[in-house]
Amino acid sequence: MLSAINDEAASGEVKPTRIQYRSNLSYDNLVFYLQELETKQMLIREPISLTQKGKNFLGEYSNVREFVKKLGLEYL
């Protein structure tokens, strides 16, 4: 979901419908996760954008994925 928000922000305005589609979530789950991520200070909802904490998490997650890939392991 954070990745979808980040990608959409690069192309302009972030709309909930686009996040929902890219994240393959129902509307109820989208609202729940948006609230959770806002509570954890990883995003701002008006307008939808990532905070520095959210961007840092996304970067670290990318590093972990690359590390796992280099080890030749399957994704969990």
Secondary structure, 3 states (H helix, E strand, C coil): CHHHHHHHHHCCCCCHHHHHHHHCCCHHHHHHHHHHHHHCCCEEECCEEECHHHHHHHHHHHHHHHHHHHHCCCCC
